Amino acid sequence: MVFHDVSLGRQVNVSVSFYASTSTPVTLLGKGSTGQVTNDAVTPVPPLPIQEVKFPIGASTSYRHRRKTALNASGARVWNPGAAPPTFNAGSPGSGAGAI
């Protein structure tokens, strides 16, 4: 992303936030920041690590899978958009904390 109308010089801090707009209230799902960095034409672009914020699973939580992963001929993981979505077996939930 390039900000064309930001003057060079001094320090800048680029921060991002990711929200679930379908929840009420709107829920923060991730955030990140570069921290203070020099804003000039020679300083390398700093990394912007994204910290995932845990989202609580509730009675109305639902999941929709659009794609599944698969292994290609070389053994690398790839997206397989034509694969059938995963199935759910309500009769065999997992056991232990956090199991679904």
N, C-alpha and C positions, 0 to 999 in steps of 0.2 A: 504494500500500500504506500503510495506517495502522497504527501501533503504538500501541494504546490504553493500554497499561500502562507506558509509558516516561515518566518524570517530565520536565517541562520544565526548562530551565536547563543551564548548562555547555556542553560540546561533544560532538558525536556524529560517528561515521564509519560510513557505511553501505557495506559491501563485499559483492560478489556473485561467485560462481564458477559456471561451467558445465562439467560433466563428461560424457564419454561413458561411460555405465555398462555398455555392452556390450563394452568392451575390457578386456583383462587385461594389465597392471594398468590401473585406472581412469585415464583420460587427461583432463587439463585442456584444455578447448577455448576458454574465454573467461573474462575476469575484468574487474572494474571496481570503482571506489571513488569516493565523493563527496569524500574527504578530510575533514579536520576542519571542521565547520560548527556554527554556533550553533543550539542546540536550544531555540527559543522559538516562540511562536505567530505572529510577524510576519515572520521571515526566509523569503524565498522558497525553495521546494524547489530544491536545486541539481541540475544535470544529473548523470547517472551514466553516463559514456561506457563502452562495453564494448570491451575490447581483445581481438581474436581471436588465439588462439594457434594457430600452424600445426600441423596434424596430419599426421604422416608417412603417405604412401601405401605400403602393403606388398602382398605377394603375396596376402594374404587380404582386402584391401580390396574392398568392393562398394558399389554405390550403388543406391538405390531412389528413383525419381522418382514423386511422387504427383500433381503438377500441373505444367502448363506455363504459361508466360506467353503472352499474346496481345495484340493491339492492338484496342481498342474503336473505335467509329465516330468518336470524337474524336481518335484517335491515341494515347490514353493506355494504358500497360501495365496489364493486369488479369490475375488468375489465371483460367485456363480449366480447371476441375476435370474437364470431360468429355473433354478432349483425350487422345489416345493418348500413352503415354509415349514419350520419345525412343528411337530405335533405335540399336543399336551395330553398327558394321561392323568386325569384328576384322581385316579385311584392309587397312585403311587408317589405321594409327595416325599421329598427328601427328609432326612432326619438331622437333628442338631441345629445349633444356632445359625440363622441366616439361610437355611436350606429352603428351597422352593419345591 
